[in-house]
Amino acid sequence: MVAAPAARGTVERLDNRATPCALGLLRVQERLAAMPVGATLEVVTRDRFAPYEVPAWVERAGLELTALEKRGFWLFGSTMFRIRKTTEVRAPRRAAG
């Protein structure tokens, strides 16, 4: 985890490039739940559906998407999101067992 100062709080980075799509969004939710309101999470992923799923989830959760940037191309491409935590986020439920 890398934290850097920003104008509106801290910025943490989450590298989801090797994470399967469904698990990637759970990792984002878990990280945001642990962060203070006002902080920003920068997420990098290779999931090809993330440019559609992440903005929809951010809107439903009442958060703010401050950046969406596609880098590279096709198989070597990734997408970077910056999500500002504007409200509390619940951590995902863990399976019993």
ChimeraX commands (.cxc) that place a marker at each C-alpha (Angstrom):
marker #1 position 0.00,0.00,0.00 radius 0.5
marker #1 position 1.38,3.37,-1.05 radius 0.5
marker #1 position 0.01,6.56,0.46 radius 0.5
marker #1 position 0.84,10.02,-0.85 radius 0.5
marker #1 position -0.40,13.46,0.18 radius 0.5
marker #1 position -3.05,15.04,-2.00 radius 0.5
marker #1 position -4.97,18.29,-2.00 radius 0.5
marker #1 position -8.08,16.60,-0.55 radius 0.5
marker #1 position -6.57,13.93,1.69 radius 0.5
marker #1 position -4.48,10.85,1.10 radius 0.5
marker #1 position -4.20,8.78,-2.06 radius 0.5
marker #1 position -3.74,5.02,-1.77 radius 0.5
marker #1 position -2.97,2.70,-4.67 radius 0.5
marker #1 position -4.49,-0.74,-5.28 radius 0.5
marker #1 position -2.97,-2.86,-8.05 radius 0.5
marker #1 position -5.71,-5.24,-9.24 radius 0.5
marker #1 position -4.02,-6.22,-12.51 radius 0.5
marker #1 position -3.65,-9.88,-11.47 radius 0.5
marker #1 position -7.05,-10.10,-9.74 radius 0.5
marker #1 position -10.12,-11.76,-11.32 radius 0.5
marker #1 position -12.95,-9.33,-12.06 radius 0.5
marker #1 position -15.45,-10.14,-9.28 radius 0.5
marker #1 position -12.75,-10.36,-6.64 radius 0.5
marker #1 position -11.26,-7.07,-7.83 radius 0.5
marker #1 position -14.38,-5.07,-6.95 radius 0.5
marker #1 position -14.53,-6.74,-3.53 radius 0.5
marker #1 position -10.91,-5.70,-2.91 radius 0.5
marker #1 position -11.82,-2.10,-3.86 radius 0.5
marker #1 position -14.80,-2.15,-1.47 radius 0.5
marker #1 position -12.69,-3.63,1.35 radius 0.5
marker #1 position -9.93,-1.04,0.91 radius 0.5
marker #1 position -12.38,1.88,0.76 radius 0.5
marker #1 position -14.13,0.66,3.92 radius 0.5
marker #1 position -10.82,0.96,5.80 radius 0.5
marker #1 position -10.02,4.46,4.49 radius 0.5
marker #1 position -11.19,7.77,5.99 radius 0.5
marker #1 position -13.83,9.89,4.25 radius 0.5
marker #1 position -12.07,12.34,1.92 radius 0.5
marker #1 position -9.29,9.93,0.94 radius 0.5
marker #1 position -8.79,8.75,-2.64 radius 0.5
marker #1 position -8.16,5.22,-3.89 radius 0.5
marker #1 position -6.31,4.78,-7.18 radius 0.5
marker #1 position -7.10,1.38,-8.70 radius 0.5
marker #1 position -5.29,-0.20,-11.66 radius 0.5
marker #1 position -6.92,-3.20,-13.34 radius 0.5
marker #1 position -6.76,-5.26,-16.52 radius 0.5
marker #1 position -10.38,-6.38,-16.24 radius 0.5
marker #1 position -11.99,-5.53,-19.56 radius 0.5
marker #1 position -15.41,-4.97,-17.95 radius 0.5
marker #1 position -14.12,-2.63,-15.21 radius 0.5
marker #1 position -14.63,0.57,-17.27 radius 0.5
marker #1 position -18.37,-0.24,-17.17 radius 0.5
marker #1 position -18.74,-1.92,-13.77 radius 0.5
marker #1 position -16.61,0.35,-11.57 radius 0.5
marker #1 position -18.31,3.67,-12.50 radius 0.5
marker #1 position -21.74,2.08,-11.98 radius 0.5
marker #1 position -20.71,0.71,-8.57 radius 0.5
marker #1 position -19.15,4.06,-7.56 radius 0.5
marker #1 position -22.39,5.87,-8.41 radius 0.5
marker #1 position -24.56,3.34,-6.52 radius 0.5
marker #1 position -22.27,3.60,-3.47 radius 0.5
marker #1 position -22.49,7.42,-3.45 radius 0.5
marker #1 position -18.76,7.89,-4.07 radius 0.5
marker #1 position -17.00,10.17,-6.56 radius 0.5
marker #1 position -15.09,8.94,-9.62 radius 0.5
marker #1 position -12.44,11.62,-10.17 radius 0.5
marker #1 position -10.47,9.93,-12.97 radius 0.5
marker #1 position -10.75,7.08,-15.47 radius 0.5
marker #1 position -7.78,6.56,-17.76 radius 0.5
marker #1 position -7.11,3.73,-20.19 radius 0.5
marker #1 position -3.44,2.87,-20.69 radius 0.5
marker #1 position -1.79,0.60,-23.23 radius 0.5
marker #1 position -3.72,-1.47,-25.72 radius 0.5
marker #1 position -5.61,-4.74,-25.97 radius 0.5
marker #1 position -3.93,-7.58,-24.02 radius 0.5
marker #1 position -1.36,-5.25,-22.45 radius 0.5
marker #1 position -3.81,-2.52,-21.55 radius 0.5
marker #1 position -5.04,-1.48,-18.16 radius 0.5
marker #1 position -7.50,1.00,-16.72 radius 0.5
marker #1 position -6.79,3.38,-13.85 radius 0.5
marker #1 position -9.59,4.74,-11.66 radius 0.5
marker #1 position -9.41,7.32,-8.90 radius 0.5
marker #1 position -12.27,7.00,-6.45 radius 0.5
marker #1 position -12.80,9.64,-3.76 radius 0.5
marker #1 position -14.51,8.38,-0.63 radius 0.5
marker #1 position -17.32,10.84,0.07 radius 0.5
marker #1 position -19.36,8.61,2.38 radius 0.5
marker #1 position -18.87,5.52,4.52 radius 0.5
marker #1 position -18.48,2.21,2.66 radius 0.5
marker #1 position -19.40,-1.11,4.23 radius 0.5
marker #1 position -16.81,-3.85,4.06 radius 0.5
marker #1 position -17.91,-6.88,2.05 radius 0.5
marker #1 position -19.30,-9.78,4.06 radius 0.5
marker #1 position -17.00,-12.71,4.62 radius 0.5
marker #1 position -18.20,-16.26,4.01 radius 0.5
marker #1 position -18.67,-18.27,7.19 radius 0.5
marker #1 position -16.62,-21.30,7.50 radius 0.5
marker link #1:1,2 radius 0.2
marker link #1:2,3 radius 0.2
marker link #1:3,4 radius 0.2
marker link #1:4,5 radius 0.2
marker link #1:5,6 radius 0.2
marker link #1:6,7 radius 0.2
marker link #1:7,8 radius 0.2
marker link #1:8,9 radius 0.2
marker link #1:9,10 radius 0.2
marker link #1:10,11 radius 0.2
marker link #1:11,12 radius 0.2
marker link #1:12,13 radius 0.2
marker link #1:13,14 radius 0.2
marker link #1:14,15 radius 0.2
marker link #1:15,16 radius 0.2
marker link #1:16,17 radius 0.2
marker link #1:17,18 radius 0.2
marker link #1:18,19 radius 0.2
marker link #1:19,20 radius 0.2
marker link #1:20,21 radius 0.2
marker link #1:21,22 radius 0.2
marker link #1:22,23 radius 0.2
marker link #1:23,24 radius 0.2
marker link #1:24,25 radius 0.2
marker link #1:25,26 radius 0.2
marker link #1:26,27 radius 0.2
marker link #1:27,28 radius 0.2
marker link #1:28,29 radius 0.2
marker link #1:29,30 radius 0.2
marker link #1:30,31 radius 0.2
marker link #1:31,32 radius 0.2
marker link #1:32,33 radius 0.2
marker link #1:33,34 radius 0.2
marker link #1:34,35 radius 0.2
marker link #1:35,36 radius 0.2
marker link #1:36,37 radius 0.2
marker link #1:37,38 radius 0.2
marker link #1:38,39 radius 0.2
marker link #1:39,40 radius 0.2
marker link #1:40,41 radius 0.2
marker link #1:41,42 radius 0.2
marker link #1:42,43 radius 0.2
marker link #1:43,44 radius 0.2
marker link #1:44,45 radius 0.2
marker link #1:45,46 radius 0.2
marker link #1:46,47 radius 0.2
marker link #1:47,48 radius 0.2
marker link #1:48,49 radius 0.2
marker link #1:49,50 radius 0.2
marker link #1:50,51 radius 0.2
marker link #1:51,52 radius 0.2
marker link #1:52,53 radius 0.2
marker link #1:53,54 radius 0.2
marker link #1:54,55 radius 0.2
marker link #1:55,56 radius 0.2
marker link #1:56,57 radius 0.2
marker link #1:57,58 radius 0.2
marker link #1:58,59 radius 0.2
marker link #1:59,60 radius 0.2
marker link #1:60,61 radius 0.2
marker link #1:61,62 radius 0.2
marker link #1:62,63 radius 0.2
marker link #1:63,64 radius 0.2
marker link #1:64,65 radius 0.2
marker link #1:65,66 radius 0.2
marker link #1:66,67 radius 0.2
marker link #1:67,68 radius 0.2
marker link #1:68,69 radius 0.2
marker link #1:69,70 radius 0.2
marker link #1:70,71 radius 0.2
marker link #1:71,72 radius 0.2
marker link #1:72,73 radius 0.2
marker link #1:73,74 radius 0.2
marker link #1:74,75 radius 0.2
marker link #1:75,76 radius 0.2
marker link #1:76,77 radius 0.2
marker link #1:77,78 radius 0.2
marker link #1:78,79 radius 0.2
marker link #1:79,80 radius 0.2
marker link #1:80,81 radius 0.2
marker link #1:81,82 radius 0.2
marker link #1:82,83 radius 0.2
marker link #1:83,84 radius 0.2
marker link #1:84,85 radius 0.2
marker link #1:85,86 radius 0.2
marker link #1:86,87 radius 0.2
marker link #1:87,88 radius 0.2
marker link #1:88,89 radius 0.2
marker link #1:89,90 radius 0.2
marker link #1:90,91 radius 0.2
marker link #1:91,92 radius 0.2
marker link #1:92,93 radius 0.2
marker link #1:93,94 radius 0.2
marker link #1:94,95 radius 0.2
marker link #1:95,96 radius 0.2
marker link #1:96,97 radius 0.2
view
